[in-house]
């Protein structure tokens, strides 16, 4: 099921559909719309596209310098690649590692007292 949601598979599928639409003589409008969707999908899957989407969301919240007193800290994962032959920290994605480091920073900013 994950293979169908893979961006490379979806991009290839849209490209193939665009190719077959271009072979037909009367499907230029549909081919143009599909081409536009393909370009938008490619842009939103790239680094600048994700920054375009996430920038306003992430920039709206400044980092917590002095966090309020809390009982529990929760660090959400951003993905991992488990491999028995690699140490656990190297299995974390860069996003997960960034989140973990921020969670540790907040833990110590609270005096190491979060449960």
Buried (B, 14 or more C-beta within 10 A) or exposed (E): EEEEEEEEEBBEEBBEBBEEBBEEEEBEEBBEEBBEEBEEBBEEEEEEBEEEEEEEEEEEEEEEEEBEEEEEBEBEEBEEEEEEEEEEEEBBEEEBBEBBEBBEEBBEEBEEEBE
